[in-house]
Amino acid sequence: MTGRPSAALSRAQRRDRRVYTRSHPLLFALLAAARHREVLRIGGTVLVNGTEPYRRALTRVPLDRTAAGTTGGAARRLSTGDALFDQEGAGHRDTRRELTEDLAAAGVERLRPVWRDSLARRLAPLGTGRTVDLVPLARELAGVTVSALLGTTADPETLARAAALAAAAAVRDHLPKPRPPGTRRAAAEATARLETLLRPHAGPGRAEGTALRAVLAVAAVNTTVAALPRAVAWCADARLWDQAADDRLRPALVEELLRVLAPSPLLPRAAAAPADLDGCPVRAGDRLLLVARHAARAHSAPPDAHHPAPPSVARLVFGAGPHTCPGARLARAQLDDTLAALAPHRPAVLRARVDRSAALPGWRSLTVRAAGDARPQDRR
């Protein structure tokens, strides 16, 4: 460690833990209780916490990504088109190849001015002593980026909200908690709205294009809105602004923050064939709960840009092998630019409210003010 005050580190950990305990309390309690076991079977479910078993589950175990009880399965049932979350087969491989090209270094650099404009405009009030809520900023940043990436003329705010609603409905459909009446209908409506926003830009007769654009929109918007405010809270509470201001250290800090945040902390999957994980037999049809947060050691190793985790561990939050997220480079670039823009202000958190309905653990609002003007008031 680098000598950061333990009180500051504890404050950062306590605040970030609230996004789990207040939005998904039952699930978080189960995961926390079982995290010391590398692999644990609970009935027909195999919980995978260990770094190497997690990696093997994604690279060596045949997975049914659209089975009942998985994120893809829940989303596919809600879709107005069968292909919306169909991530198997040649079509999926071809589209992943196209997305990888669009999200490679050159593609990300083409997009960068789009979100930098949002950052400059949205963060300007910090320079005059005013407050900024980072959640609407993250939503706008995600919306304009996805709109530019997909070449859509849909309103970025409308697109971002539609993607958030569709994801929340699809993901929470399979979490272990009661669903209010009308949840399935509301979810189908949210997904149809997202497809409608994207369909005119897929080309005639290209339903698959619309569906895959929807997949990208859902992933990009929800991970961005979950991750960026949490990362800023970590920097403010753990006193990481010196690292964020250092061009040499900031890339390592970005990797470390994304590792600790694990924006998609849990990957629900299903085994398509028998396998073995760390001595635990896996049967075809077993549900796999792959805990990215534990595999990347987010719960036990706080972010430290001076002594970062090896990339082979840190980048597990983006998956592994053929299931690696193609948007990882984009996520790192957006967070890097956000921290660089905020570092001169060294903002402190004034108020923070957990989003109890979002698909991913995160804040409903996170209000900051430049250091010297900040008087923390949150605790909701």
C-alpha atoms as one frame of an Amber mdcrd trajectory, in Angstrom:
protein
   0.000   0.000   0.000   1.048   3.635  -0.394   0.406   4.950   3.077  -3.097
   6.220   2.435  -4.921   6.949   5.701  -6.766   3.828   6.788  -9.776   5.933
   7.772 -10.062   7.262   4.215  -9.800   3.783   2.743 -12.401   2.438   5.159
 -14.741   5.289   4.282 -14.411   4.519   0.581 -15.065   0.812   1.134 -18.088
   1.459   3.348 -19.665   3.831   0.878 -19.128   1.540  -2.106 -20.463  -1.454
  -0.195 -23.795   0.344   0.152 -24.528   0.013  -3.559 -24.736  -3.742  -2.951
 -26.332  -3.910   0.471 -29.110  -1.463  -0.368 -29.906  -2.469  -3.933 -29.455
  -6.271  -3.841 -29.278  -7.159  -0.125 -30.256 -10.849  -0.357 -27.939 -11.566
  -3.236 -25.025  -9.690  -1.669 -25.484 -11.518   1.637 -25.369 -14.883  -0.161
 -22.264 -13.958  -2.136 -20.462 -12.522   0.885 -21.162 -15.632   2.962 -19.823
 -17.951   0.253 -16.874 -15.926  -1.034 -14.233 -17.962   0.824 -15.067 -21.043
  -1.280 -13.449 -21.123  -4.721 -16.378 -23.135  -6.108 -19.526 -24.046  -4.220
 -22.538 -26.067  -5.306 -25.936 -25.057  -3.932 -28.477 -27.460  -5.395 -28.469
 -26.995  -9.164 -26.386 -23.830  -8.961 -22.593 -23.651  -8.976 -21.182 -20.487
  -7.413 -17.744 -19.617  -8.806 -15.595 -17.190  -6.787 -12.005 -18.239  -7.423
  -9.853 -16.474  -9.976  -8.774 -19.551 -11.919 -12.137 -21.410 -11.770 -13.825
 -18.226 -13.018 -11.384 -18.010 -15.919 -11.857 -21.699 -16.749 -15.633 -21.358
 -16.630 -15.470 -18.695 -19.333 -12.815 -20.316 -21.494 -13.260 -24.093 -21.149
 -16.853 -24.778 -20.126 -19.400 -24.759 -22.987 -21.989 -22.154 -21.983 -25.641
 -21.738 -22.891 -25.857 -17.939 -22.796 -29.628 -17.775 -23.358 -30.827 -20.477
 -20.960 -33.495 -19.760 -18.365 -31.968 -18.155 -15.299 -29.262 -16.288 -17.220
 -29.145 -12.610 -18.120 -29.380 -13.433 -21.797 -32.260 -15.799 -21.205 -34.267
 -13.226 -19.266 -33.615 -10.561 -21.874 -34.448 -12.826 -24.785 -37.850 -13.670
 -23.319 -38.600  -9.965 -23.024 -37.503  -9.105 -26.543 -39.884  -8.494 -29.415
 -37.345 -10.259 -31.633 -35.673 -13.593 -30.942 -32.226 -12.271 -31.817 -32.046
  -9.477 -29.256 -29.820 -11.260 -26.795 -28.904 -14.285 -28.893 -25.146 -14.401
 -28.418 -24.324 -17.744 -29.967 -23.513 -18.944 -33.436 -21.940 -17.466 -36.557
 -24.030 -14.296 -36.460 -22.803 -13.505 -32.981 -19.182 -14.169 -33.944 -19.423
 -11.921 -37.019 -21.013  -9.123 -35.055 -18.465  -9.387 -32.271 -15.786  -9.048
 -34.931 -17.419  -5.877 -36.270 -17.815  -4.443 -32.767 -14.212  -5.238 -31.929
 -13.117  -3.252 -34.983 -15.385  -0.313 -34.092 -14.112  -0.326 -30.506 -10.421
  -0.745 -31.308  -7.954   2.047 -30.565  -8.728   4.081 -33.680 -12.481   3.789
 -33.152 -12.259   4.876 -29.529 -10.144   7.893 -30.505 -12.781   8.927 -33.044
 -15.423   8.832 -30.305 -13.368  10.647 -27.676 -14.324  14.245 -28.636 -17.992
  13.338 -28.204 -17.780  12.454 -24.507 -15.095  15.051 -23.774 -17.546  17.739
 -24.836 -20.086  16.378 -22.340 -17.458  16.294 -19.589 -16.336  19.883 -20.197
 -19.882  21.233 -20.204 -21.248  19.177 -17.325 -18.245  19.724 -15.020 -17.918
  23.468 -15.611 -20.014  24.345 -12.506 -17.305  22.865 -10.257 -15.040  25.751
 -11.242 -17.503  28.279  -9.824 -18.165  26.516  -6.528 -21.394  24.827  -7.593
 -22.324  21.172  -7.250 -22.559  18.492  -9.925 -24.569  15.264  -9.857 -22.394
  12.703 -11.599 -25.170  10.250 -12.442 -26.880  12.452 -15.064 -23.402  13.247
 -16.397 -22.614   9.539 -16.774 -25.986   8.930 -18.430 -25.386  11.717 -20.953
 -21.848  10.540 -21.600 -23.122   7.021 -22.259 -25.976   8.232 -24.447 -23.909
  10.470 -26.708 -21.211   7.817 -27.040 -23.634   5.045 -27.991 -25.481   7.359
 -30.389 -22.228   8.295 -32.105 -21.014   4.680 -32.206 -24.235   3.389 -33.732
 -24.810   6.382 -36.004 -28.316   6.922 -34.628 -30.190  10.216 -34.521 -32.199
   9.120 -31.485 -32.034  11.561 -28.587 -29.082  10.396 -26.433 -30.928  10.932
 -23.131 -33.967   9.010 -24.378 -31.747   6.230 -25.698 -29.814   5.969 -22.434
 -32.978   5.821 -20.325 -34.528   3.188 -22.587 -31.392   1.045 -22.341 -31.368
   1.411 -18.562 -35.025   0.418 -18.223 -34.648  -2.568 -20.532 -31.612  -3.832
 -18.635 -33.169  -3.330 -15.221 -36.236  -5.291 -16.215 -34.316  -8.119 -17.872
 -31.671  -8.574 -15.188 -33.906  -8.224 -12.163 -36.250 -10.775 -13.716 -33.922
 -13.540 -12.532 -32.623 -12.150  -9.238 -33.709 -13.958  -6.048 -36.426 -11.558
  -4.928 -40.184 -11.172  -5.498 -41.251  -9.317  -8.638 -44.034  -6.709  -8.426
 -47.137  -7.321 -10.563 -46.709  -6.122 -14.126 -42.918  -6.498 -14.133 -42.873
  -8.718 -17.220 -45.179  -6.408 -19.177 -43.195  -3.307 -18.225 -39.989  -5.050
 -19.223 -41.345  -6.009 -22.635 -42.487  -2.440 -23.208 -39.076  -1.060 -22.228
 -37.292  -3.445 -24.576 -39.673  -2.677 -27.439 -39.046   1.023 -26.907 -35.298
   0.508 -27.160 -35.649  -1.560 -30.331 -37.900   1.110 -31.834 -35.294   3.787
 -31.187 -32.622   1.716 -32.929 -34.562  -0.068 -35.698 -34.561   2.731 -38.309
 -30.771   2.685 -38.304 -30.276  -1.037 -38.822 -31.186  -1.021 -42.494 -34.129
  -2.674 -44.262 -34.623  -6.312 -43.400 -31.910  -6.263 -40.731 -33.708  -7.198
 -37.533 -30.512  -8.820 -36.319 -28.717  -5.487 -36.743 -31.301  -3.800 -34.562
 -31.033  -6.520 -31.955 -27.272  -6.381 -31.752 -27.330  -2.599 -31.525 -29.680
  -3.007 -28.603 -27.228  -5.395 -26.915 -24.447  -2.846 -27.274 -26.626   0.020
 -26.057 -27.728  -1.914 -22.979 -24.192  -2.946 -22.068 -22.553   0.423 -22.697
 -25.149   2.561 -20.956 -25.590   0.461 -17.857 -21.930  -0.214 -17.156 -21.031
   3.450 -17.694 -23.788   4.780 -15.450 -22.865   2.240 -12.769 -19.091   2.633
 -12.933 -18.232   6.301 -13.386 -19.938   7.731 -10.267 -18.652   4.860  -8.122
 -15.101   5.472  -9.359 -15.324   9.155  -8.495 -16.627   8.345  -5.026 -13.652
   6.025  -4.498 -11.224   8.766  -5.552 -12.884  11.309  -3.276 -13.201   9.091
  -0.205  -9.861   7.264  -0.485  -7.955  10.434  -1.435  -6.816   9.214  -4.809
  -6.900  12.547  -6.638  -3.089  12.846  -6.668  -2.950   9.572  -8.587  -5.762
  10.689 -10.897  -3.876  13.906 -11.682  -0.668  12.054 -12.585  -0.625  11.147
 -16.301   1.796   8.303 -15.578  -0.231   6.762 -12.747  -3.746   7.385 -14.004
  -3.872   4.434 -16.460  -2.997   2.052 -13.618  -5.538   3.765 -11.362  -8.202
   3.304 -14.041  -7.450  -0.420 -14.271  -7.527  -0.736 -10.481 -10.791   1.142
 -10.085 -12.504  -0.936 -12.750 -11.205  -4.088 -11.037 -12.594  -3.018  -7.669
 -15.855  -1.678  -9.074 -16.518  -4.780 -11.207 -19.424  -2.914 -12.890 -21.047
  -6.260 -13.800 -20.196  -8.068 -10.556 -22.119 -11.263 -11.281 -22.406 -13.175
 -14.550 -25.319 -15.661 -14.516 -24.639 -18.418 -17.036 -25.673 -22.019 -17.664
 -23.481 -24.992 -18.532 -24.195 -26.508 -21.926 -22.120 -29.655 -21.257 -20.541
 -31.498 -18.314 -17.313 -30.066 -16.917 -15.204 -29.847 -13.783 -14.315 -26.671
 -11.875 -11.735 -26.992  -9.114 -12.910 -30.523  -8.338 -16.606 -29.619  -8.413
 -18.513 -31.580 -11.079 -20.658 -29.422 -13.339 -23.613 -30.991 -15.110 -25.178
 -29.854 -18.369 -27.989 -27.484 -17.442 -26.428 -26.377 -14.137 -26.735 -22.689
 -13.436 -23.367 -20.981 -13.001 -23.061 -17.796 -10.960 -19.670 -16.370 -11.943
 -18.708 -13.717  -9.402 -16.431 -11.314 -11.259 -16.062  -9.177  -8.136 -14.474
 -12.045  -6.205 -12.460 -13.440  -9.107 -10.813 -10.034  -9.559 -10.240  -9.796
  -5.765 -12.250  -6.593  -5.532 -13.446  -7.504  -2.047  -9.972  -8.082  -0.603
  -7.531  -5.779  -2.455  -8.397  -2.059  -2.638  -7.294   0.011  -5.645  -3.587
   0.854  -5.608  -2.022   2.388  -8.724   1.457   2.000  -7.223   1.041  -1.756
  -6.768  -1.695  -2.801  -9.204  -3.029  -6.294  -9.654  -1.655  -8.079 -12.740
  -3.730  -7.513 -15.894  -4.586 -11.227 -15.962  -6.551 -10.638 -12.744  -7.714
  -7.033 -13.137  -9.237  -7.566 -16.563 -11.372 -10.506 -15.504 -14.122  -7.969
 -14.790 -14.432  -7.758 -18.590 -14.687 -11.531 -18.977 -12.138 -13.879 -20.517
 -11.383 -15.648 -23.780 -14.236 -15.606 -26.312 -16.463 -13.972 -23.693 -14.288
 -10.879 -23.217 -16.252  -7.637 -23.433 -15.380  -5.782 -26.662 -16.025  -2.449
 -24.912 -13.184  -2.745 -22.383 -10.964  -0.221 -24.179 -13.863   2.227 -24.396
 -14.603   1.872 -20.676 -10.984   2.555 -19.756 -10.783   5.611 -22.027 -13.987
   7.139 -20.659 -12.948   6.655 -17.053  -9.452   7.998 -17.756 -10.875  11.184
 -19.281 -13.411  11.580 -16.473 -10.753  11.354 -13.766  -8.416  13.692 -15.662
 -11.191  16.276 -15.938 -12.123  15.997 -12.256  -8.636  15.806 -10.727  -7.942
  19.585 -10.770 -11.092  20.137  -8.687 -10.414  17.271  -6.250 -14.136  16.998
  -5.566 -15.625  15.585  -2.381 -18.940  13.754  -2.136 -21.753  15.766  -0.592
 -24.700  13.423  -1.062 -25.144   9.902  -2.380 -28.304   7.864  -2.941 -28.290
   4.233  -3.986 -30.276   3.252  -7.059 -32.436   0.385  -5.814 -33.984  -0.400
  -9.202 -31.044  -0.366 -11.616 -29.729  -3.489 -13.320 -26.237  -3.011 -11.874
 -25.195  -1.814  -8.408 -24.763   1.943  -8.524 -25.881   5.370  -7.394 -29.166
   7.082  -8.211 -27.424  10.367  -7.513 -23.905  11.284  -6.434 -23.434  15.006
  -5.805 -19.926  16.439  -5.583 -18.324  19.825  -5.029 -14.748  20.993  -5.505
 -12.515  20.610  -2.445 -12.654  23.575  -0.116 -16.354  24.070  -0.804 -17.481
  20.595   0.231 -19.335  19.793   3.421 -20.378  16.109   3.223 -24.035  15.575
   4.081 -24.951  12.206   2.567 -25.781   8.927   4.319 -28.953   7.888   2.562
